[in-house]
C-alpha cells in the first residue's frame, strides 16, 4: 500500500516553466510597527529585466496579485506565475499587466505546528493594506487584491475572513493550490485543529457574506501523496455559485496529475491560471471584474470545460453564415471528411427532420484545434442555404488532439439543420466526423467486481465499434475503498493510420476526471479510484467514455486491485498510524505489568505484544459507541458528559471510513510496534556492549528515587520547558533516559558475565548463598531493563509527535527564545516530573505496590480512548501515555 502511494503513480506530465530574464525579488518596506511585530516575515515584489528596473521606484500601475507559500515554502515559488504573466502582458503590449507580490513566511512548518497560523494571517492582512497603498492616487487604482495560496498558504488566505477588522471586499479572487481545506494532514497540535475548525465554521455560517469572493481550489491528484485531493475540496455548501474545486488531471489542456511542489511550476496549470487572470480583467476599471458571475464563468471556461474558443462573456446568440462557400447537404447518419489544402470553403448541412425519429443524439468531432467557430444550428433557411444560425461551438469540449460536440436532439426542437463549416485551408490537414445515434446503443453497463475478489475475477465487455463514442457505466463504483484496474485492448480491421483513442474516466459528482490517450491498436491500463465518495443524494454513475475509431473493436476488462485498495487505506489514513502503534505498545505495557503481578517477572516485549495486543479488545467498543451515537437519546447523554465526538463517527460522516480499515491499521500498527521494539532493544544491546568494551565494569547498586540532585534536575528541566520550548525539555529528558537505559543494559550484561565466572570458580556453601542473592539481583535488573525499554519505546513516540514544534522553535530561535504558543509546555512539565522518577525506579518497588493492579488494567481503557479520540487529534496521544506513566510513578511511591 505504501509502495502504491509513493511510487506507483503516473509519470510527471508537467512541463517546466522557464524565464528569459534574471528574476528579481524587490523587498517592500513595511511600516515600522508591522516590521517590529513580525520580524521574521517579509513582503516582496517579483520582477524580471527591464520590468524589475522600472518597478524599483514602486510606481505600480498593474493589477495586484499576492502569492502565499505553504508549509516550509519559499516566497520565490511565485516565479512561475510572475514570469508567465509577464510574457502574456508582453503579448498584449502591456495594455494590461499584473504585479505579483509574495510573502516570506520564513519557511515555517505550519502544516505541523499551528501556533503561527494566526500570526501569518494577521501579517497577510497588513500586507494587503501595504499593497493597496502603493497604488494610491493612480488612475486605475485597485480596491482589492487577488490571492494565490499554495498548500497552507491557501488556508491562511481563507482565514483572513475570520479576522474581526478584516473587510471582505479587500479580496475578490482566491486560487488555492493543493491546499488541505477539510482537515490537517497531521493534526499534531490543538492550535492547528482549532484553526481549521474556526475557518471552516466561519465559511459555513457566513456563506452568504462570502458570495462576492470567488474561490477556486486546485488539487494535485494521485501524484500528490502529501495532501490527498479529497482534503483539497472546499466544504460543500448550498451556495455553489462562488466556489469551485477541481483536480489537476481534469483541467483542460493540463490533464496531468501533479505532486505537491510541481503544482506551483507545472506549465500547463500555470498557463490555465494566467489565461484565466487576463480573461477576468474588466476593460473599464482595468482591474479584475467585480461581477461574481463573470468570474465563475471564466474559471469554468479554463478549469472545467473548455470549448476550444477564446472566452467571451456574452457570445452572440445568432450569427449569419456568409461567404462564398459551397453548400453541401449530407443525409447519411454517419459522415467523415478529411481536409487537406482545400482552396474553397464549404458548409455541410445535416437535416434533422429525417433523423429525429430514429436517433436521440448527434456527435461530431474535429481534429483542427483552432479557436474559430465550426459547428452551427440552423434556425431559418431557404432551400439552398442557412440564413440564421446559432453557434454550437460553445457546446464543444476540448480533449487531447480533438474537440467534440455531443447534442441531445430533444434539447434543440427549433433547429432544422446542423451546419459544419470547413474554411479554405492551405497546408493544414485535419479530419471531421459526425454521426447520429440512439443513446441506448452506445451506453453499456459494466458492474464492478467485488472488493474481496482480490483480482481473481473480472468483468468484461466487448465493443464491436461502428461508432465514435461509447459510454461504459461502472455500476456500484461509489466508495473510496474501491480500486480497480481497467484494461482496454483495441483491434482494428485495417492497418491504416488512425487518430489516437481517448479514454476518459468521468466522475459526475466531482471534477476529478482523468484522461488517457492511447495509440490504435494498443493495450492500455487505467487505474480507477476515487478522491471523493458519492454523496448520499446523488444517483449518478461514474463512466468510462471511449472516444473510439469507427472500424475498431474494443475489449474492456475490469479487475479489483488489492494493491491499490491498500494504497487508498494509506492515502486516507496514514496520519493515524502513530495512534495505532502507540495503542499496541500501551497494551503490551499493561500486559507486562500484569505478568509482574502474576509471576513476579516482567515478560519480554515481543512475547507480550503477541499475547495482549488484540484488536477485538478495542474495536468492538468503539463500533458500539459509533452505532449508539446514531440514536438521539445516546447523543444527549454523550453531550451532557461533555465528551467529544468519536473520530470514527466524524470520518464516517465525511465518507472516509470504511469496513475493516481499523482492523488493517491495527495489524499494521502491531507490525510497526514489533519491529521498532526489536530494532530499539537490539540497538540498545549493541551500544551497551561497545560501551562495556571501553569502560570498566561497575556493580549494580540500589539508589533512592528522589535525591536533592534529581530534584534540582527536575526543576531545571521544568524551567527550560517554561522559558524556552516544552519539546526541547522533552528531548533532553529523552536523551537522559536513553543514557540511563544504556547504563542499565551495560551493567546487566557485565554483572551477568561476572556471575557466570563466579559460578565456575566457587562451589562452597558461602558462595551458594551469595549466588542466590546474585541471581535475584540480576533477575531484578533484567526485569527492570525490560520495563524501561517499553517505557522508552512509548517515550520515543511522544518525542516524535512533539518534534515539529521543536524544529519550529530552533528555526525561529534568533527572533524569540520562548516558543509562544507552545502546544506541549504543560505536558512536558508533567513528563519531566514523572520520568525523572521512573528512570531511576526498578520493578522491586512496583511489585509491592497496592496500586499495581489498577496500573495494569488502565492501559486497556486508555488504548480504547486513544483510538476513539486520537485518530484525528494526534496531539492527544501523549496525554493518554502520560496518564498511564503517572500511575506507574504512584506505584513506585505508594
N, C-alpha and C positions, 0 to 999 in steps of 0.2 A: 504493500500500500504506500509506504514512504517512497519507494522507488518510482511508483506510478506518478506521484505528485511532483517529485523533484526532478525526474529525468525523462519520463515517457510522455512528453508533450510535443506539439508540432514545432517545427523549426521556426526560428525568428524570421518572419517575412517582412519585417520593417526595414526601410532604407534609412541610412544615417543622414541627418541634416548637416549641411556644410556652410561655412561662412566664406565670403570673398574678401573680407577686410578684417583687420585685427579687432577683436571685441574689447570694449572698454566699459568699466563699471564706475560711474561717477557717483561718489558718495554725497548724499544730500544732507546738508547741515540741518540738524533738528533743534528745536527750542531748548534752551539750557535746562529747563525744568524736566522736559521729556528725556533728554540725554542723561541727566543725573538719576532719574528714576529707573531708567532701563539702560544701564551702562553696557550690557552685553549685546544689545540689539542695534542694528543699523538699517538705513534705507539707501538703496542705490537706484540709479537710472542707467539703463542699458543703452549702449551706442556702438557704432562701428564707423571708422574712417571719418569722412567729412561731416557726416551726420553727428558723430560724437563731438567733433570740434565745435560745431555750431551750437550744440546744446550746453557747452561748458558755462555759458553765462545764464543758463536756466530761463531763457526767453522762449518758453514752450508754446506751441500752437496746435499740438496734436490732440489725440483722444487718449486719456489716461487709462492704463490697464495695470493692475497690481498683481504681481506673482507672489504666492506664499509657498515656500518649500515645506516639505513634510518632516517626518522623523529622521533626524540626522542628515537632513537635506541641505544643499548649498544654495545660496542666492544666485549662483552662476548658472543654475539649471534653467533660468529664463532665456538663455542664449538662443535656443532653437526657435521659440516663439518670436523673440525680438528680431532675429536675423531674417526669418521668412517674411515677417510683417514688413520689414524694411524693403525687401526685394519686391513685394507686392505693391508697396507705396511707390517705388520707382517706376513700376509698370503703368501706374496711373498719373505719372509726373507730379507726385506729391499733392494731388488735388485733395486727398485725404491721407492721413498717416496716424500711426499710433505711437504713443510714448510708453514704453514698457518699464515699469518700476519693479524692484524686487527687494524683499525684506531678508535681512540676515538674522536668523534666529540662533546663531552661534552653533548650528548643527546639533541642537538639543534632542535628547531621546524622548520626545513627548509621547510616542506610542507605548512606552514602557513606564514612564514617570509622568503622572498627570498634574503634578504640583505647579508646573509653569504654564499650563494651558490658559488659565485665566489671565496671567501676566501677558502672554503673547497676544491674546485677544484685545486687551486694552491698548497694547502698543500699536497694533494694526489700526485701531480707531484713531490714534494720534497721527499715524502715517497718512491716513486718508485726508485728515484735516490739513496736514502739511502739503500734500499733493495738490489739493484743490486751491490752496493759497497761491501756488506757483502760477496758476492760470488767471489770477485775479486781474481785472481790467483788460483782458483780451477780448477781441471781437466776438469770438465764439467760445466763451468760457464755459467749461463743463460744470455741471452741478452734481454729478455723480461719477463713480468710478466702477469700472468692470473688474472683477477679480477672477483670477485663475489660481486654484489651490491644488497642489499635488499632495496626495496622501493625507496626513493630519492637517496640512495647511487648509484643505477644504473644510474640515470640521471647525477650525479656528474661524474661518470666514463665516460659516453658519452661526457660530457663537456670537458674532458681532451683534446680532439682532436680540440677544438676551441682555445686553448691557442697558442699564436704566437710561443713560443720557444719549444713547445712540439713535440717530434719525434714520429710519429705514430707507428714505429716499436717497441716501448717500451711496447706495449700491443699486444698480438696475439689472446687472447680469452677473451670475456666478457660475463658473465652469469648474467642476472638480474632477481630478484625475486619480483614479484608484484610491478614493477616499472611503475608509470604513465608516459609513454613516450609521449603520444599525447598532453596532456594539463594538467595543475594543477587541482587537485580535487577541491580546493577552491582558486580561484585567488584573494587573499586578498591584494596583493600589486604589484606595477608596476615592481619591481625588479624581482619578480617571473615570471611574464608573459614575460618580456624581455629576461630573461634567457632561457626560453623554446623556444622562437622564434629564438634566436641565435643558440641554439643547433640543433633544427630541421632543420633550414635553412642550417646550415653547413653540416649536414648529407645528405641533398638532393642535394645541389650544389656540394659537394665534394665527391659524392658517389664513383667515380672511384678511388679516393685516399684511400678509406677505404676497398677496396676489400681484402686486406691481413688481415683485422681484422674480425674474426668470432664472430658473436653476437647471443646469444640465450636469448629470453625473455620468462620467465615462469609466467603465470598469475594464480591467485588462484581460479578462477571460482566463482560460485554464493555464496559461503560461505564468500568470501571477500567483505564485504559491504563498506569497507573504500576506496579501489581502484577497481572500476569495471574493468572487464577483457578487455573490449574494449579499455580502455586507455593504457593497457599494451602491445598492439600490436604495433610493430615497424612501423614507417611510410612506406607505400607501395612504393617500388622503383622498377625500371626495373631490377636492379641487385638483383635477388632473391637468388643467389648462396652463399651469405656471411651472410645472416641474417635469423633467424628462430624464429617464435613466436608460442607458444603453451599454452594451458590451462591445468592445472594440472590434470583435470578429463580425459584428453585424453592421458596422459603419460603412456606408457606400464608399467605394474607391480605396478603402483601407483593407477590409475583410481579413484582418490579421489579429491574432491574439498577441498581447504584449506582456512582458514581465513588469515588475513593479517600478523599475527605473527607466526602461525603454519607452514607457508611455509618455515620458517627458520629451524624448527626442525623436520618436517614431515619425518619420517624414510624412507618411500618408495621413496620420491623425492630425499632425500639426497643420498640414495644408488644409484639411477639412475645417479646423478651428479658425485659421486665419481667413479663409474664404467666407466663413460664417460672420466673422467680425466685420469684414468690409461690406457684406450684404446688409448688416444691421445698421449701417450709417444712415441717418436722416439728412437728406440734401439741404434742408432748410437750416437746421441747427449745427450741421457738420459734427454732430456727436451721435452716440448710439441712440437709436429711436426710443421714445418714451412709450410707444404703443406695445403693450404686452402681447397682443395677438400677432403682430408682425414678428416679434422676437421668437415666439414659438413656431411660427411658420418657417422662418429661416432655419432654426435648429432642426426641425423635422425634415426640411429640404436637404440639409447637409449630413445629418446623422441618422436618419431613419429610412427615408425613401427618396432616392434621388431620381428625378425623371429624365436625366441626361439633357437638361436645359438650364440656362442661366436663370437665377432666381428672379421672379417678378412678383411684386406684391399683389397686383390686381391684373392678371393676364386678361386680354380681350376675350369676351365671351364668343364673339363671332368674327369670322375673317372671310375675305373674298379670295377665291383661288384664281389668281390672274397669271398672265404669262402665256407665251405662245407654246404651250405644252400639248403634247398629243394625249387624247383621252382614249383609254382602252378599257373596255368592260370585261370583267372576269366573272364567269358564272360558276366556276368549279368550287368545290368546298375545300380544296387544298391547292395551294399555289406557291411556287418557288420562282424567284427571278434573280439571276446573277448580273451584277452591274460591273462593266469594265469599259472605260473610255467611251461612254455614251455621249455623243455630241448633242443629242436632242433630249429635252426634258419630257417626262411622261407623268400622267396621272392614271393610276389603275383604280377603277371603281368596282366595288363589290356590292351588288344589290342585295338588300337584307330581306326583302319581302319573300323571296323564294327559300330563304334559309331559316326563317323564324320558327316554322312548324317542326322542322327536323332537328334543329340544333339549339343548344342553350347558350353557348359561348363562342366567341371568336378570339383567336390568339394569333398575334403577329410578333415577329422578331426581326431585328435589323442589326447587322454587324458593323454598320457605319456609326462610329461613336462620336459624331459631331454634335453640336448643341442646337442645331436647327430643327424646326418642326417637320414632321414626316408623315403623320397619320391624322386624318380628319374624319369627322362625322358630318355627312351632308344633310342639311336641313331643307333647302329649297333647290330644286334642279329642274332643268328642262330636259329634253330628250337626249341631248348630247353631252352636257357638262353640268357641273355643280355651281350654283350661283352664290350660295351662302353656306358656310360650314363652321362647325365648332372644332377647336384644336384639341384633339385627343392625345397629343404628345405629352400633355401634362399628366395623363393617366399612365404613362410609361414608367418602367422601373429599370434602372441601370444595374447590370450584372457584369461579371468579368467577361470581356470580349463580345458582349452583345447588350442590346436594350430590348425590352419586351413589353408588350401590352396585352392584358387579359381583360376582356369586356364581357359582362353578362348582358345579353341582348335584351332581356326583360327590363333592365335599368335604363334603356335608351329607346323608348317606344316611338319617339318623334323622328328618329334617324331613318332615312330611306336608303342611304348608301354609306359604306366605309370607303374612304379615298386614301390611297397610298401615293405619296409624292416621291418621284425619282428625279432630282435635278440633274442638269448636264454635268458630267464628271470627266475629268482629264487625269489619267494616271491612277485614280482610285479604283480599288476592286473590293466589292462587298456583296453580301447576299441578303435578300429579303425573303421571308417565309410567312405565309398566313394559312390558317386552317380554321374551319368551323367544326365544332364537335359538341357532343352531348356530355354533360358533366359526369354522369354515371359511368360512361365508357372509359373515362380517364382517371377515375378515383378508385383506388384499390385499398382494402383494409388488410393490415398485417398485424395480428396480435403479437405482442412482445412475449418473449419466453419468461418463465418464472424465475424469481430470484434464486431459488435453490436448484435450478437445473445445472448450475456450475459450468455452463458452456457445453454440456454433453448433448443437449437437444437444440434444435434450431427451428425458426420459422422461415419459410421460403416462398417466394412468388416469382413467376416468370412473366415478363412483359414482352410480348411479340409486337414490337413497336411499329405502328404505321403512322404515329402522330409525333408531335413535337414536345408535348408536355404530359407528364404523369404526376399525380399526387398520391403518394403512398401514406395512408393514415396509420400511425403507430398506436394501435389500441392499447389502453391501460398503461401508457407511459406517462406518469404524472408525479413521481416521487423522486427525491434527491438521491435515495439509496439505490435506485435503479441505474444500471450502467450496461451498455451493450456495444458490441462491435457489429457494424453493418458492412457486409461485403457486397460490392456491386461489380458484376462481370458483364462486359459488353462484347457482343459478337456482331459483325456486320457481314452482309451478303457479298459486297464488292470491296475491293481494296483501294478505292479512290480516296483522295484526301478529303477529310471532313473537319468541320469546326469542332473544337473540344466540347465535351458534355459538361454541364454544370449541375452539381448536386447540392441542394440547399436543405439543411435541417432547420425547419421553421417551428419555433416555439411561440404559439399565438398569444400567451398571456404575458410575455416579457420580451424585450428587444435583445435577445441573446442568440440570434440565428448564427449558424456557421456555414460557410460556403467552401466547397471543394471543386476544383477544376481538374478534369481528367481527359487524357487523350482517348481517342476511339480507334480501335478496340483497346480495352485495358481491364485490369483487375484493381479495384480501388477499395481501401479500407477506411471506414469512417467511424469515429468514436461518438456515441450518443449518450450524453448525460446532462443533467440539469444544474443550473445555478440557483433557480427558484422553483419550488414545488408549485403545483397547480393550486390556485386559490379555491376556496370552498364553493363559491357560487359560479365557477367558470366551468363550462362543459366542453370547451373547445379541445381539439385533439392535436397533438404535435404531428407534423407532416414532413415527409421526405419528398421535396419537389425535384423531379428529374427533368431537366431541360435537355431533351434527347435528340438523336439523329433519327430521321424518319424510317430508314431501312435497316435499323439495327435492333438486335434482341438484347434485353437487359434481364439479368438474373439477380435478384436481391435476396441475400441470406442474412438473417439476424440471429445473433447468439448473445447470451448473458456473459459478461466479462467479470469474473471473480476478482481479478487483479484491480480493475477499475472501481469495483464496489468497495474494496478495501481502501483504494485511493480516495474515494468520496468520504469514507469514515475519517481518514487522516485529514482531509481538506476541511471538513466541517468541525472536527472535534480534537484536533491535535493540541489545542490550547488547554484542554482539560487533562492531559496526560500527567502533569505533576500531582494532581489530586488523587488519581488512581494509584500512582506509585507510592505516595506518602501513606495512603489508606492501607495498602498492603504492608508497608513497614510498620505502621502503627498496630495493625492486627498481630503481626509477628512479635512485636514488643510486648503486647498484652499476653501473648502465649508464653513468652519467656518468663514473665512474672508469675504466671500460673504454675509452670513447672518448678519454679523456685519454691512455691508453697508445697506442691505435692511430693517432689523428690529431693528438695534441698539443693538441687543442681540447676544451673542455667543451661538450657539446651542450645544447640548450635543454630545460628540464624537460618541457614538454608533448610534444615530439617523442620524447624518451627514454621517457616513460611509455607512449606508444603502442607503442614498439618492444620494451620489456623486460617490462612488467607483463602477463604472460600466465598465466592460471590453470593451464594444462597443465604449467607448470614446478613447480607446488606441489601441487595437489590429488591427482594420482596417487600421489605418495609417501606422503601421509597415508592415503589409501584402502588402499594396500598394507599399511601398518603396522596399521591397524584390522582388516583381514582376517586378517593373521597372528596378531594377538592372540587370535583365536578358537582357536588351537592351544596346547596345554598347554606344549610344548617352547619355543615362542617366548616365552610369558609368563614362563617360568622364566629364560630368558636376559635378558629385559627387566628383570625384578625384580632379578636378580643385578647388573645395571649401575646399580641404584638410580634408574632413570628413572621419572618419574611417568606415570600413565595418560594416554593421549591423550584430549583433551577430546571429540573426536568420538565415541569409544567410550563415554564416560560419558553423553553426550547420547542416543546410540542406546539405551542401556540404560534411559533414562528416557522412551523413545518420543518424544523431542523433536527427533530428527534425521531428515531425510527426503531423498530423491533430489533432486539439482540445487540444493539450498538453498545449498550452499557456493559454487557457481558464480554464482548470482544475487547473493549477498552480495559476492563478489569483484568482480563487474562494477559493483555499486553503489558499492563502495569505490573502484574506479577512477574513477568519475564524480565522487565527492566529492573525491578527491585532485587530479583535473584542475582542477575549478572553484575549489577552495580555493587552488591554486597560481596560477591566473590572477588571482584576487582579490588574493592576497598580493603578487605581483610588480607588479600594476597600482597597488596602494596604495603600495607602496614607491617606484615611479617618480613617482607623483603628489606624494607628500610631499617627496621629494628635489628635485623641480622647484620646489616652493614654497619650500623651504629655500634653494635656489640663487638664487632671486629676492631673497631677503632678506639672504643672507650672501655676502661677496665670495669669489671663486674661490680655490681652493688647488691646489697642484701635487701629483700623485701622488708619494709617496716610500716607499721601502723601509725597513722597520723591523725590529728584532730581534724574534724570537718571545718571548723571555723577557728582561725587564728587571727591575731591583730594584723599580720601581714596580708592575709587574704581579704580581710575586711577593708583594708586600705586599697587593695586591688579592685574590689567591688565598687568602692566609692570613686576611684579614678576612672573606671570604665563607664560608670553611670554619668560622671561629669563629662567625659568625652562624648557620650551619646546625647547629652542635653545641650552641649555648647557647639558641637560640630554636626555629626551625622550618625544616626542610630545604626545604619548598616555598617559604618566604619567600626563602631564599637563591637558589633556582632562578629565582624570579620576577625578583629583582634582576639576576641574570646574564642572563636573557632580555631584559630591557629594555636592558641594557648592549650585548648583541649586536645588538639591533634598531637602536639608535642608531648602532652601528658599521656595520651594513648600510646604513642611510640615508646615512651619511657616504661609504661606498664608492660607492653609487649616484649621489650628488651629484657626487663627484669624477670618476667615469667620464663622466657626462654633460657636465660642464664641460670636461674635457680633450679630449673628442671634439669639442666645438664649437670650442675653441681651435685644435685640429689642423686642422679644416676651413678656418678663416680663414687659417691659415698656408699651407695648400696653395694657396689662391687668390692669395696675395700674393707668395710667394717661389718661384723656379724654378731657382736656381743649384745647382752641384754640392754645395756645403756643406750647403745646405738639404735636398738629396736624401738625404744620409747621416743628417741629423737626422730627416728624415721617416721613414726606415726604422726608426730607433730608436724614434721616437714611435709608429709603427704597432704594433710588437711590444709596447711598454709598454701601449698602450691595449687590444690584444688580450688581453694577460695580465690586465689589470684586469677586462675583460668576463668572461673565463673564471672568474676568482676570484669575481666577483659572482654568476654563475650557481650556482657551487658553494655559496656562502654562503647563497643564497636557499633551496636544497634543504635544507641543514643547519638553517636557521631554521624551515623547514616541519616537519621532524622534531621539532625542539625545541619548537615550538608545541604539538604533541600531548602531549609529556612534561609541559609546564606545565598543560595542560587536565586530564590524568589525575591530577595532584597537587593540583589546585585545591581539592577538598573538604577536605583536611587543613589547607590554608592558611585557608580560611573558618572551619573549626572553631577553629583557633588564634587567629585575630583575635577571634572571638566570646568566647573564654574568656581573653583576654589579661589581664583585670583580676584573674583568680584565679591564673593561673600564666604566667610569661613563657616557660617552656620547655614545648614540646609533648611529652608523655610518655604513651604510647609514640608515636614518630614513624615512620611507615611509609617515609618517603623520606629519612631523615637520611644514611645511608651512600651511597645513590645520588647525593644532592645533592653530597656532598663530592667524589666521583669526577667528576661532571659539571663542577663548578667548575674542577677541575684541567685537564680535557680542553678545555672550551670557552674558557677564558681563553687557551689557546694557539691553538686553532682560529680564533677570531675575528680574530686578527692574522696568520694564515697566508695564503699565496697558492698558486695552482696551480703556480708555478715550483718551489717547494720539493718539492712532491709528485711532480712528473714524474720527477725524477732518483732517486727512492727505489727501493730494491730490494724493498721490501715492497708496492709499489703493486699488483702483480699479485695478491697474496694478498688485499689490502684490497678489490679489485674483485670477487673471487669470493665473499667471505664473506657479503655481504648476501643472496644466494640461500638458503643453508642456514639463515641466521638468520630469513628470512621463513617458511621451511617450519616451523622450530621455533616461531616466534611463533604461527602458525595452529594448530599441533598442541597447544601447551600454554598459549596465551594467551586462547582464547575464553572460558573460564570463570575465568580468572585475569588480569584486565586489568592488575594491578599488575606483571606480568612484562614487559609491553611496554617500559617504559623501560630494563629491563636489557638486552634484545636490541639496542635502539638504541644504548645506551652502549657495548656491545661493538664495534659497527661503527665508532663515532666514535673509540674508543680506538685502533683500527688506523690510522685516518686521522691521528691525532696522531703515532703512531710513524713514519708515512710522512714527516711534516714534519721529524722529528728524525733518523731513520736514513737 
